[in-house]
Amino acid sequence: MSIESSTFFVIPLKKGENEIVVFDIVGPKEAKSEGLSEPLLDQLLVQKPLTHRNEGENLNLSGEKPVFTGSFKPGNGWQEVKFNKPVTGRYVCIEALNSQDGKDLACIAEMYFLDKDGSRLSREPWIVKYADSEDVAHVNRSADKTFDLQESTYWSTEKGSPYPHTIVIDLGASHAVTGFQCLPRMESEVPGGIKDFKIYVKGENFKY
């Protein structure tokens, strides 16, 4: 019997009735157990792809109406935008249209969406459903770095991948969303700083 949690366990079973109790303070987003005929003695962790885009998958925003269109100011530090009115939905898409320096790179260190009271939504249930480009060749700069509580890590697109760039996030539940906060990279030159962008909010997932 193997159990996938925050750690991978291999538990030998005896013939007859067995009881397995696992205590996990953090807990996985989805608890799973799997019965195996042979133990996986050389596998410590379940391998998962670092990127969030299936082969041949492309986000289709045709016919979608953004809830906000705007521009970030150049430079470092948090930036915040407020929508004209609350928009209810579970899936959000950030579409970056171009960069501050005119190059192809797009980067975000951290981001939040705001609830009906203007407070930050909990990011614990967030899941990246799609990202058009993620640089994971040498260092992991995948899209989930935008909500990992580490301002020094960041999502980065691959060099040579042209704009627009998009990320789709599943908030985990439907919320009344009123705004967006974004932190670019910490370097003084702000590589990959996004300039113009659009935000979409939907109750159901986007089309790919």
C-alpha positions in Angstrom: 0.0 0.0 0.0 1.3 3.5 -0.8 -0.2 6.8 0.3 0.5 10.1 -1.4 0.5 13.1 0.9 3.1 15.7 1.5 5.4 12.7 1.7 5.5 9.4 -0.1 5.1 6.3 2.1 5.6 2.6 1.4 3.8 0.5 4.0 4.0 -3.3 4.0 0.8 -5.1 4.8 0.3 -8.4 6.5 -2.2 -11.0 5.4 -5.6 -10.3 6.7 -7.1 -7.1 8.1 -4.8 -4.0 8.2 -5.4 -0.6 9.7 -3.3 2.5 8.5 -3.5 5.8 10.3 -1.6 8.8 8.8 -1.3 12.0 10.8 -0.5 15.0 8.6 -0.7 18.5 10.0 -0.6 20.3 6.6 -2.4 17.7 4.6 -2.7 17.4 0.8 -5.2 19.3 -1.3 -6.6 15.9 -2.3 -6.1 12.7 -0.3 -5.3 9.7 -2.3 -4.3 6.1 -1.6 -3.2 3.4 -4.1 -2.7 -0.3 -3.7 0.5 -1.7 -5.4 1.6 -5.3 -6.0 5.2 -4.3 -5.8 6.8 -1.6 -3.6 8.4 1.5 -5.1 11.6 1.3 -3.1 13.6 3.7 -5.4 11.0 6.4 -5.6 10.9 9.0 -2.8 8.5 11.5 -4.2 5.7 11.3 -6.9 7.1 13.2 -9.9 4.8 15.9 -11.3 5.4 18.2 -14.3 6.7 21.7 -13.4 4.7 23.4 -16.1 1.0 24.1 -16.3 0.2 23.6 -19.9 -0.7 20.3 -21.7 0.9 19.6 -25.0 -0.9 21.4 -27.8 -3.0 23.4 -25.3 -3.6 27.1 -26.0 -5.9 29.4 -24.1 -8.7 30.8 -26.2 -9.9 34.3 -25.0 -11.9 35.1 -28.1 -15.3 36.2 -27.1 -14.2 36.8 -23.5 -14.7 40.3 -22.0 -12.1 41.5 -19.5 -13.3 42.9 -16.2 -10.3 45.3 -16.1 -7.9 46.7 -18.6 -5.0 48.9 -17.4 -1.3 49.5 -17.1 1.2 49.1 -14.3 3.6 51.9 -13.5 7.3 51.2 -14.1 9.5 50.4 -11.1 9.6 48.2 -8.0 7.0 47.6 -5.3 3.5 46.4 -4.9 0.9 47.8 -7.3 -2.9 47.6 -6.8 -5.8 48.1 -9.2 -9.5 48.2 -8.2 -12.3 47.1 -10.5 -15.2 49.4 -11.3 -17.6 46.9 -9.6 -17.3 43.5 -7.9 -17.2 40.5 -10.3 -18.1 37.0 -9.1 -16.2 34.0 -10.3 -13.8 31.2 -9.5 -11.4 31.3 -12.4 -9.2 34.4 -13.1 -6.9 35.1 -16.0 -4.2 37.7 -16.1 -3.2 38.5 -19.7 0.0 40.5 -20.0 0.1 42.4 -23.3 3.6 43.9 -23.2 6.5 44.8 -21.0 8.0 48.0 -19.6 11.3 47.5 -21.5 9.8 46.4 -24.8 11.2 42.8 -24.5 9.5 39.5 -24.6 10.0 38.5 -20.9 7.2 38.6 -18.4 7.7 38.1 -14.7 5.6 38.3 -11.5 7.0 37.7 -8.0 3.7 37.6 -6.0 0.1 38.5 -6.6 -3.3 38.6 -4.7 -6.9 39.1 -5.6 -9.1 41.2 -3.3 -12.5 40.1 -1.9 -15.7 42.2 -1.6 -14.2 44.0 1.5 -11.0 44.8 -0.3 -9.0 42.3 1.7 -6.7 39.7 0.2 -8.2 36.4 -0.7 -6.6 33.3 0.9 -4.2 31.8 -1.6 -4.1 28.4 0.1 -6.6 26.7 -2.3 -5.2 28.3 -5.4 -4.2 26.1 -8.4 -2.6 27.2 -11.6 -4.8 25.8 -14.4 -2.7 27.2 -17.3 0.3 29.3 -18.1 1.4 29.9 -21.7 5.1 30.0 -20.9 7.2 29.0 -17.8 11.0 29.0 -17.6 11.9 25.7 -15.8 14.9 24.7 -17.8 17.6 25.6 -15.2 15.7 27.1 -12.3 12.0 26.5 -11.4 10.2 29.7 -12.4 6.8 28.2 -12.8 3.5 30.1 -12.5 2.8 28.9 -9.0 5.7 31.0 -7.8 3.3 33.9 -8.0 1.7 32.8 -4.7 4.4 30.9 -2.8 4.9 33.5 -0.1 8.5 34.1 -1.3 9.1 37.6 -2.9 12.5 36.5 -4.0 11.1 33.7 -6.3 9.0 34.5 -9.4 7.2 33.3 -12.4 9.1 34.0 -15.6 8.3 33.2 -19.2 10.9 31.6 -21.4 13.2 33.9 -23.3 12.1 34.3 -26.9 8.5 33.5 -26.1 6.5 36.5 -27.4 3.7 38.5 -25.8 0.8 38.2 -24.9 1.4 36.0 -21.8 -1.3 34.5 -19.7 -1.9 32.7 -16.4 -5.2 31.1 -15.3 -5.8 30.6 -11.6 -8.5 28.5 -10.0 -9.3 30.3 -6.7 -10.8 27.1 -5.2 -14.3 28.6 -4.8 -16.4 31.3 -6.2 -15.7 34.8 -4.8 -16.8 38.4 -5.4 -13.5 39.8 -6.7 -12.9 43.6 -6.5 -9.2 44.1 -7.3 -5.8 42.8 -8.0 -2.3 43.3 -6.4 0.9 42.5 -8.2 4.6 42.5 -7.2 7.2 42.5 -10.0 10.7 41.2 -9.6 12.9 42.7 -6.9 15.9 43.8 -9.0 16.3 47.5 -9.6 16.0 47.1 -13.4 12.7 45.1 -12.9 13.4 42.5 -15.6 10.1 41.3 -17.2 8.1 44.1 -15.7 4.6 44.0 -17.2 3.1 47.2 -18.6 -0.3 46.8 -20.2 -2.6 44.0 -19.0 -6.2 42.6 -18.9 -7.9 40.6 -16.2 -10.8 38.2 -16.8 -13.0 36.5 -14.2 -15.4 33.6 -14.9 -17.5 31.2 -13.0 -16.4 28.3 -15.2 -13.0 27.4 -16.5 -11.7 29.1 -19.7 -11.6 27.4 -23.1 -8.3 25.8 -24.3 
